[in-house]
């Protein structure tokens, strides 16, 4: 399994952070989908992660349609401050 799968698993940090945020009253959410460089900036992988994460955050109480999902690569700085030429599909 990949890092995303580990984070969204039953005991994963992604799951825990989303639940904590909602419980603490955070109603606006932005999801940065990091490490896109490791997938060669794959739009399909991004969409897969958005779909799975949307299903989960909906169960927590968020409206996935109101959540911004942003593909980034922190290591390369892609799509963090300026649009990335590696993710023209976004």
C-alpha positions in Angstrom: 0.0 0.0 0.0 1.1 3.6 -0.6 1.4 6.4 1.8 -2.1 7.7 1.0 -3.6 4.3 1.8 -1.7 4.2 5.1 -3.0 7.7 6.1 -6.6 6.9 5.3 -6.6 3.5 6.9 -8.5 2.8 10.1 -5.6 4.1 12.4 -4.1 6.6 9.8 -3.2 10.2 10.6 -5.2 11.6 7.7 -8.3 10.1 9.1 -7.4 11.3 12.6 -6.7 14.9 11.5 -9.9 15.2 9.6 -12.0 14.0 12.5 -10.1 16.2 15.0 -10.5 19.3 12.7 -14.3 18.7 12.4 -14.7 18.0 16.1 -12.8 21.2 17.0 -15.1 23.3 14.8 -13.0 23.7 11.6 -15.6 24.0 8.9 -13.5 25.1 5.9 -11.1 22.6 4.6 -8.4 22.6 2.0 -6.8 19.2 1.1 -3.2 19.4 -0.3 -2.5 16.2 -2.1 1.2 16.0 -1.7 4.0 14.0 -3.3 2.5 14.2 -6.8 6.1 14.0 -8.1 6.2 10.4 -7.0 3.2 9.6 -9.2 4.8 11.5 -12.1 2.1 14.1 -11.6 -0.7 11.6 -12.5 -4.1 13.1 -12.9 -5.6 9.6 -12.5 -3.9 9.1 -9.1 -5.0 12.6 -8.0 -8.6 11.8 -8.9 -8.5 8.5 -7.1 -7.3 10.2 -3.9 -9.9 12.9 -4.2 -12.6 10.3 -4.6 -11.5 8.2 -1.6 -10.9 11.2 0.6 -14.2 12.8 -0.4 -16.0 9.6 0.7 -14.3 9.7 4.1 -14.7 13.4 4.9 -18.4 13.2 4.0 -18.8 10.6 6.8 -17.0 12.9 9.2 -19.4 15.7 8.4 -17.8 17.8 5.7 -19.4 18.6 2.3 -16.8 17.3 -0.2 -18.1 19.7 -2.9 -17.1 22.6 -0.6 -13.6 21.2 0.0 -10.7 22.4 -2.2 -8.3 19.6 -3.3 -5.0 20.9 -4.6 -2.3 18.6 -6.1 1.2 19.7 -4.9 4.8 18.5 -4.6 6.3 20.0 -1.5 9.7 18.7 -2.4 9.7 20.4 -5.7 7.5 23.4 -4.7 5.1 22.5 -7.4 1.7 24.2 -7.3 2.3 25.7 -3.9 2.7 29.4 -4.8 2.5 29.3 -8.6 0.8 27.0 -11.1 3.0 24.1 -12.0 3.9 23.2 -15.5 3.9 19.6 -14.4 0.2 19.6 -13.6 -1.3 21.5 -16.5 -4.5 19.3 -16.1 -5.3 21.1 -12.8 
